[in-house]
Amino acid sequence: MTPGSNIPLPVTRVTVDVAAPVRLDVSGLLLTADGKVRSDDDFIFYNQPTGQGVTYRSGGGTSPDSITVDTTAVPPGIEKIVVTASPDAAGQTFQGIEPTATIRNADDNSVLATFTPPQLGSETALVIVEVYLRNGAWKARAVGQGYSNGLAGIATDFGVTVEEPAAPAQPTPVAPPAPTIQAPVTPPAPPLTTPPAPSAPPAAPAPPAPGAGKINLDKGRVSLQKNQTVSLVKGGRPFLAQVKMGLGWEPAYRGKDIDLDASVIAYGPQRNHIDSCYFGKLSIVNGAIKHSGDNLTGEGGGDDEVITVDLGRLPQEVTGLVFTVNSFSGQKFTEVAKAYCRLLDAATGEELVRFDLTNAESQTGVMMAKLIKQFSGEWEMTALGNFVKSRTVRGMVKPSAQAL
C-alpha cells in the first residue's frame, strides 16, 4: 500500500502488526466521528490490552506487537480505529528505521496488505494504519502520519488525557537534583573533566548501530534498505535452516508482459564461481539450491520466481550467494514496477527479510541481494540493488563476485 491508499476488508477480524529493526510499542485508539476517544478506556496498549472490539498483543521482543480489531464487536459510534507505533527506546526517532505494518486475517493469519511509510526522519511516533467504517463497510487505510512528541502527542491529539506522566516530573527535580549537583561540583572538579573524554569515544561506536550488520531476526521481520545487512541469527544461534528467496515484479503502468529471470550464483571463499541456479538449471550443489522455474509474464500477485536454499546442506566450499534478476528479452528495469526480494522460512512460510527496489535504471540486469557465510557459521543478507548491463546470468558472474 502507499500513503492514503485503502482496501476493503473481506473479513470481520483483522490483525495489524508493526515490525521494524528495533523494538516498537504499538497501540490502538477507538475514535468517534469527531476523531476523538470517548474516554481513556479507548486507548489500547500494553498497560490496557483489551477494549471493546480491540485487543493488544505483545510480541515479547521476538515478534512484532499487534492490534486486533473485531469489527463485529466494535461499539456503535466508533467509526475508526487507528494503529500507532513508536520506538521502545526513549527519545529514539524513526530516522533510518523502516517500520512495516502488515494487515492480516486474524483467523488464519493470511496477509491482506502491507505498508511501509516512506521518508521518515525526526518522528518519534506514527499513526501507521487505520481501520475505518465507510457506508456500512469496513476498510483499512495506509496513513504514515508522524509526530515529533511521541505517543503522548498522538494520545493528546485524539483526546486521551496524559496528566499522570507530567505530575511525577515536577517532584523529581525539586529535592534530588539539588544535593546531587552540589556535592560533585566542588570536590571532584578534576574528575568531572576526565569523564567527558571517555564518553566521547563511546559516541564513535554509535554509527555501527545504524549499520544494519548488527540487526538479527530476534525482533521479527526485517525490512532492508539498499546496502543494509541483517544477520540470520535467531535466539543467539545461526538460522541454519531451509530458506526461500522469493523474487517478484510487475510490468510498469500500461506496460506489456515482462519476462525476467531470477537466478542465484554460488561462490567460494576466494570469490570463485562454483555454479549458477536459474531456469535452465533448476538444481545445483547436490539439490541444496533449487529454482521454482521460469515466469514468463510477471503478472499476478505474490512471488514470480522462488529459489530454495538449504543453508544446513550447503557444501563447505559455498560461502557466498548472489541473487540476480535479468531481462533476457532486453526490456529495461525502467519498464518494471514493484521489484522486490524477500527471504522466507521455508518450513513456516514466515517472511524474515524484505528488500523493495525503490529506484530503476535503464539496464537489463540487477543484483538484488547477497548472502555471505561468516567465520562464526552464521549467514548475513545484504540488500544490493546494483544494476548491470547483462541479459543472462552468465554476464552477472563477474560483477556479482566483485559485489561480495
Stockholm file with secondary structure:
# STOCKHOLM 1.0

chainA/1-404         MTPGSNIPLPVTRVTVDVAAPVRLDVSGLLLTADGKVRSDDDFIFYNQPTGQGVTYRSGGGTSPDSITVDTTAVPPGIEKIVVTASPDAAGQTFQGIEPTATIRNADDNSVLATFTPPQLGSETALVIVEVYLRNGAWKARAVGQGYSNGLAGIATDFGVTVEEPAAPAQPTPVAPPAPTIQAPVTPPAPPLTTPPAPSAPPAAPAPPAPGAGKINLDKGRVSLQKNQTVSLVKGGRPFLAQVKMGLGWEPAYRGKDIDLDASVIAYGPQRNHIDSCYFGKLSIVNGAIKHSGDNLTGEGGGDDEVITVDLGRLPQEVTGLVFTVNSFSGQKFTEVAKAYCRLLDAATGEELVRFDLTNAESQTGVMMAKLIKQFSGEWEMTALGNFVKSRTVRGMVKPSAQAL
#=GR chainA/1-404 SS CCTTCEEECSSSEEEEEEECSSCEEEEEEEECTTSCCSSGGGEEBTTBCBCSSEEEECCBTTBCCEEEEETTTSCTTCCEEEEEEEESSTTCCSTTCCCEEEEEETTTCCEEEEECCCSCCSCSEEEEEEEEEETTEEEEEEEEEEESSHHHHHHHHTTCCCHHHHHHHTHHHHSSHHHHHHHHHSTTHHHHHSTHHHHHHHHTTTTTTTSGGGBCSTTSCEEECTTCEEECEETTEECCSEEEEEEEEEECTTCCCCCEEEEEEEECTTSCEEEEEBTTBCEEGGGTEEECCCCSSCCSSSCSEEEEEEGGGSCTTCCEEEEEEEETTCCCGGGEEEEEEEEEETTTCCEEEEEECCCCCSCSEEEEEEEEECTTSCEEEEEEEEEESCSSGGGGHHHHHHHC
#=GC SS_cons         CCTTCEEECSSSEEEEEEECSSCEEEEEEEECTTSCCSSGGGEEBTTBCBCSSEEEECCBTTBCCEEEEETTTSCTTCCEEEEEEEESSTTCCSTTCCCEEEEEETTTCCEEEEECCCSCCSCSEEEEEEEEEETTEEEEEEEEEEESSHHHHHHHHTTCCCHHHHHHHTHHHHSSHHHHHHHHHSTTHHHHHSTHHHHHHHHTTTTTTTSGGGBCSTTSCEEECTTCEEECEETTEECCSEEEEEEEEEECTTCCCCCEEEEEEEECTTSCEEEEEBTTBCEEGGGTEEECCCCSSCCSSSCSEEEEEEGGGSCTTCCEEEEEEEETTCCCGGGEEEEEEEEEETTTCCEEEEEECCCCCSCSEEEEEEEEECTTSCEEEEEEEEEESCSSGGGGHHHHHHHC
//
